[in-house]
Structures are given as structure tokens and as C-alpha cells.
Amino acid sequence: MGDTIYLQFDGLKAPVQLIRAQSLLPLLAKALPNWPVHMHQSPPDTPAFIRILGVESNMFAVAVTAEKTAPRRWNAVNAICDLISEMAWAKLRSQPELLCVHGAAVEFCERLVLFPSTRRAGKSTLAAVLARLGQTVFTDDFLPIEIARNRVISGLATGVAPRIRLPIPPEFSHAFKAWVAADSGPANPQYKFLSDAPLAKAGAARPLGAIVTLLRRDDPTPPRLEPISRAAAMEAMIVQNFARAIESGAILKTVEALTASLPAYQLTYHSGEDAAAYLQAHTAFSGLPVAKLAPDIFMRPAPLDLGQAGAHKFDSAQPHRQCAGVTEIKTDDAHFLTDKNGMAIHRLNPGSSAIWRLLAEPIGLDEIVAVLCAAFPDIAPAQIRADSLAALQQFAHSRLIEAAPVAALQTAAAR
């Protein structure tokens, strides 16, 4: 075998290039046990999206082709962690019609329970403990989401073994620590891949069935599962989505469909083992529904080359109105917008939402301030004016409003 080999993982258009890094192959087989891969020695037609170069004993330089930064130096396990992170982005470049959420997903009764990521909330550890109890893990880090032919919104398994942070906290049981220690997966002082855990095959699909946000407490707290608002569920999904190539109106409509159809909860807990046992026994995850996307919603690419075209500087002397083609989703306590080009999703606070409603017809800054001062007499007019101006400037920058043409002003005046 030569110094250079190429790894072509199923579902990725571009390969991984290994240079004097063949020692990673058995570790990769353990860390990604269910993601099929084909090895080649001849350079493929598509350039590698990442290169891993062996530089010294158990040390590797990782360079992403699209980045102009210096290669990152890692030990073997951290190099694999870096590679897996980049493979998530490569998956989206290869299949741009997919959404992708940062989070863990575990199968319950032929449905996926999705745990959107929250920093240090324990999603990966919870997935590992659930795996020890026999639940099949689809991912502990990123979940590709597809719209199936029957329009069911489904998650796709990555084939990557769950990874646990080391050292395991002392409050975990001896039995759990022994289970981790006995696993054959690669490890370093920071992480261990659990290669022997129940893991779905890469590309296996299951309908999403529930959304569970995590709140881990330092103080001893029995686990409890409580419903959360639809707005909170939407925000969790929007914030943790990193599929930037899809038109944001379609993303917002997909999140709307998910949160309208699926139950959403917050799991508050202290012990990961207690939480996993509690979830496994909970009746909330039996007979879960599915969510379907309307047949007229398609995952179209966003015009990422648009830049700031179409945005304009707000002129306070001119009346403005809502732009045509804006996607708008309102729940009881949240208001989301996307511009017609699908470049971004915006959540409005109550004040911005009130201003947005006024912009249904052409209206100027002075008139908006007068309306809001009458509605909120306890707030200083200067503050209302400053806040209104800031909101209008942001709307204009985000391509949500436009200066009203003369014809529109005449029509509004006639009413």
C-alpha cells in the first residue's frame, strides 16, 4: 500500500485523503462502524474535501480543502473527531436538499426522539446511557433530515458510533463505567467511541416522533419530562439547524410542520442514568405521531451568492411596507419571518412584531411612533422612537421591507 489512499464514504461526493496515515484505518472502522466506505489508491475525479497527514507517532495534521487556515494538529482520536465534524458539512454539500440538526437522536418504538443540542446539556452522554439500555442510536451529534416521498419528515442515521467524554463523572454507576471500559472503541484521555453500542446503519430512516430539549442541573433533581411551548421547540430546531444551503422559507415551513404535529418536551435531570431509565419507561414515547410537509413546499437552494443585493438603507423620511413573498409563521407566543429570497430566519420580539403588523400598509416612522406611543403611554416617546428606528433599519437590511412606491401610497390614502 502506498503512502496515499482515498476513502470514499457512501453519500459523500468528495473523498477523504490519507497521507502516511494508514494507522487511522482500524480506528476509523471502529469510530464509524456503520458508515460504508470504499478505499482507493488512485486519485478520484473529485478532489478530497479533507486531507489527513501523519506527521509523527500518533500525531496528524488535518487540513480542510476549502479552508485557507493552517492544518490542525491532533492525536489519532481527535483527528477522527475533527474528520467526523467535517463529514457532516460534506454530507450537506453532497445532498443539499437535506436539513441537518445539531443534536442526538435515539429510536423509540419506530420513531426518533430528537434531543437538540444545548451546550453541556449531556446529549451525547444521554444517548450513550440509552444505548446501554438497548435503545438504538441514530446519532449523538448531527442528524440529517429528509423529506421522504410520502412527505414524512424523517431522520437519517449517520453510522457514527456514539462518543462519550472522559473521564466519566464519579456519580455514574460502576456498571456503566465497566460497560464503557469493556467497549472496543478507540479512546484517548478526552473521548471514547462506543463501537459496540446499538447503532443504526448509515442512511437508515425513521420518522421524527418527538422533540426533547435538555436542562441538566448540578443539584440532585429527579428527572421530569414537561411539555414546552411550540415557540420554544421551533427556536430549538431553528438555532440548531446548520443546513445553510436551503431556502430559509422551506426550513421554517418544515420546522412549523414538525412542531405542529409532534409533541415537544423539556427533560430536566441531574443523573444521566436516572434520566435514561425514566425516558425508557415513560409512556410519552409510545404511539408517537409523524409529521408531514405540505406537497407544495420544496427544499430549494438559497441564493447564497446574493450577498447584500436587495437590502437597502432605511430612509426615515419615506413610508415603507412589507416586501412581497415574505414567509411568516406565528404561534401563540412567537413570530418568525424569512425574506422572499430565503436568506435567513428572523424571530421578532413583541415590539418588532407590532411594528411589522403596522407595515402591512405603507406607513412612515413618525406614524408608527404615534401609534405605539398611544398604545404604550408608560414608555418614553424617545425610547419608542429609537426602538422603532432600529427595528425598521433591521427590517430593511434583512430585505423584509421596502420603500412604498407612489401608487401604493395613493391606494393606501384612498382607503
N, C-alpha and C positions, 0 to 999 in steps of 0.2 A: 504493500500500500504506500502511495506517495505521501509527500508532506501535506498536500492539499486535497480535501474532499468536500463534497457538496451534499447537503441534506435537504431533500425536498419533502416538506411536510404536507400531508393531504390538506387541501383547502387553501393553501398559500400559493400565490403566483410566483413569488421570488424565493430562492433557496437561502439556506444558511451556509456560509463558507467557514470551514475549519482549517486552520493552517498550523501544522505541528501541534494540534490539539486533539489527536485521536484518543487521548486518555479520558476525554469527556464522554466518549460514546457509551460506555456502560452506565455512567451516571445519568446521561440523558434518557437511556432506556428505562431507568427506574423513576426518574422525575416526571417523564411524560409517557407512562406505560401504555396508555390507550389512545395516543395520537399517532396514527400510522405515518411512517417516514420511509423514504427510499434514498439510498446512498449512491452517489455517482462520483467518479474521479475526473470525468471530462467537464469542462466549464459549460454550463447550460446557456440557452439563448437569453434568458432573463438574468441580469446581474443580481448578485446576492444583496439582500437588504441589510445584512449584518455580517461582520467578519469577527471571528474569534481566533486570536493568535496566541499560541503558547509561548511565553517569554522566559519562564524558568520553572523550576519544580513547583507544580500545583498553583502556578500563577498565570493569569491570562489577561490579554488586552482585548477589550470589546469595543468595536467601532461600528457605529450605525452609518450606513452609506449616506443617508440623507442629511446627516449632521456634520458640521464642519468643526466640531469641538475635538479636543484631544481624546484618544481612546481611554476608556475607563479600565483600571487595573483591579482585578478581583482574584480571589481564590476560586477553586472549581465550583463549589456550590453557589457562591454569589454570582459567578459568571452565568450559571444556568438560570438563576433568578432574574438576572438582567435580560437574558435571552427571552425568557417567557414573557416578560413585560413587553418587549418589543414585538413578540409574536402576536400579541393582542392587536397592536396597531397594524401589523402586516395582514392580519385576518380581515380587518375593516377595509384596507386598501384592496384586498383581493375580492371581497364581497361587499361592495359599498352599499348594498341595499339592506344590510343588517344594522340594527341598533346594537349597542353594547353598553351594559351597565356594570359599573364597578361594584361588586358585591359577591356574596356567596349564594349558592342555590342548591337545595337538597330536596330529594324526591320524597313526597308523602302521598301514598295512595294514588299513584299515577299522575300526580300534579307536582309542579315545582313551587316550593316556598322560597321566595327571594328575600334575602337579607341585604338591602342596600348598605353600602359601606358607610361607616361613621368612624372617624379616626379613633383608634384604640378601643373600639367597642367590642372587639373579640369575635368578629365574624368567622375568621379562619379557625380559631380555636373551637368555636361552637360547631362548625362544620366537622372538625376532626372528632369531637366527642360524639356527635350524632353518627358519624361513620363507625365509631367503636360500637355503638348500639345497633348497628346493622343497616342504617339508612344510606341510600346510595347518593354519593356526592356528584353533582354535575360540574361544580366549580367552587373554589373558595376565594376567587379573586375577580374574575371578569366573566360575564355571561353574555354571549351573543344572542340576540333575539331576532327571530324571523317571523314573517307573516306567511303562514302556510297557505296552500292552495285553497283550502276551505275558509281562509281568513282568520283562523285561530292564531292567537299570539302565543308563540312557543319559545322556550329557551333551548339552546343547543349546548350539549356537553363539550367541554374543551379537551378532555382526555389527559389533563394535567393533574398529577397527584396532589391532594391537599398538603399544605405546608404548615408546620407549627413552629412558633417562635420558641427558642431555647434561652435560658433554662426554663423548664416548666415551673410555674409558680408553686410554692410549697403547699398551698391549700388543696391542690389536686390530689386525688387518692393514689395510694401505692399501686393499685390495679391499673389505673390509667397510665401512670408513668412506666410501669412494666410493659404495657401494651405498646407504647411509643418506642421504648428501648428495643423491643423484640422485632419491630418493623425493619425490613431490609432496605429501606430507602436511604439515599445519600444524606449526609448531615455534616455540619460544621458547628462551631460553638454558638452560632446565631440561629440556625434554622435546621429543620429536618423535614424531608419529604416523606409522606406516609404512603409508600408504594403499594402496600398490601391492603389498604383500606378499600371498602366497596366504592367503585368508581365507574361511572357510565362511559361507554365508548365515545370517542370523539365524533361529533355530529349527531349523536342520538338526540331526539327531540321529545320534549314533554310540554304540554300546555302550562302556562303560568297559572297558579291557583290562588296565591295569596302573597301579600307584601308585608314584611315584618321589619320594622326599624328596631334598632338595639340601643338600650340605655343600660350600660353596666355601671354599677355602684360599687364604691370601695367598702362601704359599710355592709355588714351581713344583711341581706334582703332576700326573702323568699321570692322565687320567680313568679311573675304575674304577667298575663297577656291581656292588654286592654285595647279596645278599638281607638283608632286615631281618625282625625278628620280627613276628608278626601283631599283637602288642600295640602295637608302635611304629607300625605302619600304622594301626591303629584310633585311636590317640591323635592322630596327624597329621590324620586325617579329622574326628574329633570337634572338635578345637581349631579347625580352620579352617572348620567349618560355621557359617554365620550365619543359617540358616533357623530363627528362634526361634519361629515360629508353629505348628510341627508338634509333635505329642505326642512327647516325647523317647524313649519306648519304641520308636516306629516308626523314629526316626532311628538308635537303637542297633542295631535289627534290620537296618536297611539297611546300616550300616557292617559289621556282622557278616557279612552275605551277601557284601559286596564283598571283605572281607579273607579270607574262607574260600575264595573262588573265584579271585581274581586274584593274580598274582604281585606282590610288593612289594619295592622295592629302595631303596638309598641310592646316589645318584650323588655321589662325591667328585671334585672337579675344581678346577682353577685357571683355565684358559683356557676361556671360553665357546665359542670357535670349535673348539678341540680336543674339547670335550665334545659339541658338536652333531654333529661328524663321527663321533665314536665311537658316539654313540647311533644315528645313521642307519645305520651299518654293523653294528650289533650284532644278533645273531640272536635276542636275547631278545624282540624286538618283532614277530616274525613268528609267525603262528598263535596269537595271543593268545585266551584264552577269554572268555566273557561271564559275568556274574553275574546271577542271577535272585532276586527276592524272593518268599518263600512267598506263596501266594494268600490266606492268612488275615491278612496284615499290610497295613494300610491307613494312608495318610497323613492321620490325623485331626488337627484343630486342637487345640492345647494350650489349657487353660483359663487364659488369661493374666490374667483378672480375678480369679483365685482368691486372689492375694496370699499372705498367710501363713495363710490358713484351713487347718485340718487339722494345722498344725505345733503342737507343744506343748513346754513347758519340761520338760526331763528331771528326773524325781524319783528321786534315787538310793536312796530308801527302798522303791521299788516294783520288782518284777520287770517286765521288758519282753520283747517278742518282735517278730519281723519282721512288718511290715504285709502284708496280703494284696495281691496284684496288682502286686508289685514285679517289674520286668523285670530279669533277671540274666544277664549274659554273662561266662563265664570262659574264658580261654585258658591256655596253659601258664604264662604269667608275668604275667597281668593279670586284674583282676576289676572289672567295671563294673556299676553299678546305676542304675535310674531308678525314681522313685516311681510309684505307680499312676495319678496324675494327669498324668504326663508333663511335669513342670515342669523337670527338669534331669537331666543325666547326671553320675554321680559315679564317679571311679576310686579304688578302695581301695588303700591300701598294705598290705604283708603283715600288719601288726598289726591294722589295721581289718578286713581280710579274715578273720582268725582270730576276732575278736570277732563279726563278722557270722554266721559259721557257728555259734557258740555260741547265737546268738539265734533259731535255728530252733525252739527250745523256750523257754518262759518262763524267764528267768534274771535274777538281780539283780546289781548291781555287785560286791558282796562275793564272790559265787560266781565271777564272771568273773575277778576279780583272783586268786582262789585257784587257778583252773585255769591261768592264764597264768604265775603265779609258779612253779608246779610244772613247767611246760613250759620256762621260761626262767630257771633258777636264777641265772644270772650277772647278771641285770638287777635293780637295786634295786627292792624291792616298792613303794616310794613313787613311783618313776618309772612302774612298770606301772599303778599306781592312777590317777595323773594322766593318763596317756595313754588309759587305758580310759574315764575320765570324759569326757575331751574328745571321744573317738570317739562315745560314746553321746549326748552333747549334740548333736553334729553330726547323727547319725542322726535324732534326734527332731526337730530343726529342719528337716530335709530330708524329713520325712514318711515315713521308711523304717522306723521302729519305733513301737510303741505300748505303753502300759501294758497288761499282761496282765490280762484280766478274771478274776474268781474262778473261773469254770467252767474256764477254760484252766489255771489253777494246779492245780485239783483233778485234771484229766485228766493233767497232767504228773506230779503226785505219785503217781498210781496206777500209772504206768509204772515 
